[in-house]
Amino acid sequence: MSPTSSHNHQPLWQASEQQILAANLSAFRHYVNKQIPTPLQDYPQLYQWSLQQPQAFWGALWDYAQVRGQRGNSVLHNGEDMLKAQWFPQAQLNFAENLLRRQDDSDAIVFWGEDQVQRRLSHGQLYQQVSRTAQALAAAGVVAGDRVAATMPNMPETLIAMLAATSLGAIWSSCSPDFGVASTLDRFQQIQPRILFSADGYFYNGQWQDSLLQTQNIAAQLASVEQVIVAPYAGTTPAQNLKQATWLADFIAPYSAQSIPFVQLPFNHPLYILYSSGTTGIPKCIVHSAGGTLLQHLKEHLLHVDIKPGDKLFYYSTCGWMMWNWLASGLAAGATLMLYDGSPFYPSPQHLFDYAQQEAINIFGTSAKFIDSCRQQQLQPKHSHDLSALRCILSTGSPLLAENFDYVYKHIKTDLCLSSISGGTDIISCFALGNPVLPVWRGELQCRGLGMAVNIFDEQGQAISQQKGELVCTQAFPSMPIGFWNDPEQKKYRAAYFSRYPKVWCQSDYAELTEHEGLIIYGRSDATLNPGGVRIGTAEIYRQLTKVDEVLESLVIGQEWQGDVRIVLFVMLRTGLTLNKALSDKIKTTIRANTSPRHVPAKIIQVNDVPRTRSGKILELAVRNLVHGQTISNIADIVNPESLQCYSDLAELKH
């Protein structure tokens, strides 16, 4: 099916009748229709039913997805109060058991470490390795509720360690090795893990990065750690000795593979501890449940991404981003996990498309930043690669600009479902998702997720449509955090999500519900610009700058100025260019012509770099704090902290 016009009155892509009939979402709707008196005819009706009958919906999803465990009779207690809701209070299950359903010879994991390492594990091999590692952890004294931590690359051993730990009911928490010592300790010192997994190193941009010294420094400052386990990245154990650490091969050597005695635990048993970005204070430790994570991910993978058994699922992520956890759950939906570690642009800018072609990837997940970088580099995979197996591209991390929707369909592939998705570490999942049976509209996230009562509120807490406001969720959902670690009275948890509107989850995204019942995300609401009292999403300005070829990167903030707020735009230009009046005028004219005079920046300043988080999000709040003379906490959590130097004490901001 070819996409139609890229203007907003025509969708960019529509599923064919055959694709709609074959979608899991259609099968699930028919499954539900056999159980209810009034048949649901389409997705909007299914969505509304999932909100009106949450117990019926989530119960049907458990059964349809064939969750392994004891469901119990009750689906939801205290559902009218988001903070007191209890999902499946009688259920018993094990997360790892649901991911290790198969033991055959087909691929469970395919791993590429840049162009240096390629490995594959079958489902049978994965099960065996998890069995041996779980036995070793149990022998080391690990029991349900203990924390097992990792500072690991995105390699098969990371997944194996997670599955082994969670098979015992232990709580898993991971960072990527590029976090550094201080940033890793900021996280792990709060949760006191008993076991620490690491690797001897990893490749990035073709260079070997040794991790052993960093691992030893981290372990030395974690008094709770009883044992450090090190996995060799390239597949062979190096000769050097480790201080107070054990090679993974030695750790599991005494144990042969056997049937795994998965520990059955309540639905709400802690599974993961994830972390907030930490750029405005010490990272918050967000605790997610085994049942909530599993059920929510099954919903998203099966129904919204349309994963079929044997599909090859790729998401470019590190182990410090929630998309790694999301990717791992793909095993429960029957997917083969396509792991990648390293730079997405090494040894060539099109290396990930080489991966997609060679391995016939079906679902390709990445960040909005990656797609924008491909556009800037003028890559045309549509002509350079065979992407015939590819049927879905997923994008998250920041808003995917409308112009990059055009780029995907023009230069990557015509016939695919481009799903811009949005949620967060806070919910280890999504509020807005793709949909295999709905059209793709330019610049829009296709739909609100099933069972997610997402709405847009104005300042007074009233629901609004086709207007910009706060993205909220008004009903409980299973993947809400259990709470924050070391927050027994839930004071921090309540302050984070429920302080804006009583008993309503506020995500702090500035968004709009469209006429197509899709969503547009304009950026973080705490980073919105407010000149003259008019709220402007930062993405509205970034979108216009895609039309200015001279601009590579940009960052926009609101600066308090003379009793009001003025817009300040920082631009990173292509090599060799200098910001002058002509270029400043071009930028202002482009913004004014396509938005409004209020969007035009009062100041445009050239910088050498733009600070980002490790998941690619632009750090507008950090720069705004810097400009206003406020402290930036946890500089180590910024992937390029040296970039902040060019924002300090700028003379241009004094007048």
Beta strands, then each sheet from edge to edge (+ up, - down):
strand 1: 69-70
strand 2: 76-77
strand 3: 86-87
strand 4: 92-93
strand 5: 107-113
strand 6: 117-122
strand 7: 147-151
strand 8: 171-175
strand 9: 195-199
strand 10: 201-204
strand 11: 207-210
strand 12: 227-231
strand 13: 246-247
strand 14: 265-266
strand 15: 270-275
strand 16: 285-289
strand 17: 312-315
strand 18: 336-341
strand 19: 363-367
strand 20: 392-396
strand 21: 417-420
strand 22: 422-424
strand 23: 429-433
strand 24: 447-448
strand 25: 454-457
strand 26: 468-473
strand 27: 483-484
strand 28: 505-513
strand 29: 519-524
strand 30: 551-561
strand 31: 564-573
strand 32: 603-606
sheet 1: 1+ 4- 14+
sheet 2: 2+ 3-
sheet 3: 6+ 5- 18- 17- 19- 20- 21-
sheet 4: 8+ 7+ 9+ 12+ 13+
sheet 5: 10+ 11-
sheet 6: 15+ 16- 27+
sheet 7: 22+ 23- 24+
sheet 8: 25+ 26- 28+ 29-
sheet 9: 30+ 31- 32-
end
